[in-house]
Amino acid sequence: MAELYRFDLAKAESLLEEAGWVDNDADGIRDKNGANLRIVYLANSANEDPFMRMLAANLTDIGFEVELLPMAVADIDALARAGNH
C-alpha cells in the first residue's frame, strides 16, 4: 500500500531549498539558474475545479508559479498525443 503524506509546508520548503530552488528576487516565486519553479496544470474543469484551486494555492504557498489551464478532456488527450505534456 502506498504511503500517504500530509501537507507539510516547512518540509516542502526545506526540500526545495536543498534542491537549490530559492526565491532570489523576492517575488514570491522560487527560481534556480534563472528559471522560475513553474507548473502548468491541464485539467478538466468540469470535474477538477475545486482540486485545481486547492493544488494551485498549496503550490503557490511554497513558491511555485502556477498556471491553471482548464479544458475539455478531449483537448487534454489531443495535447498529450501530440507530445505536449
BELVENBEL-V378462 format. One line per field, one symbol per residue. phi: phi as a letter, one per 20 degrees, with the letter a starting at -180 (. if undefined). psi: psi as a letter, one per 40 degrees, with the letter a starting at -180 (. if undefined). Layout:
phi = ???
psi = ???
This chain:
phi = .feecefcgffffffffgenecefdlendfbblndffccddebfffddgffgffffffffgdoeedcecfbfgffffffffeneb
psi = hihihihgddddddddddeehigdefeehiihfehihihhhhihdddedddddddddddddeeihhhhghiidddddddddeeg.
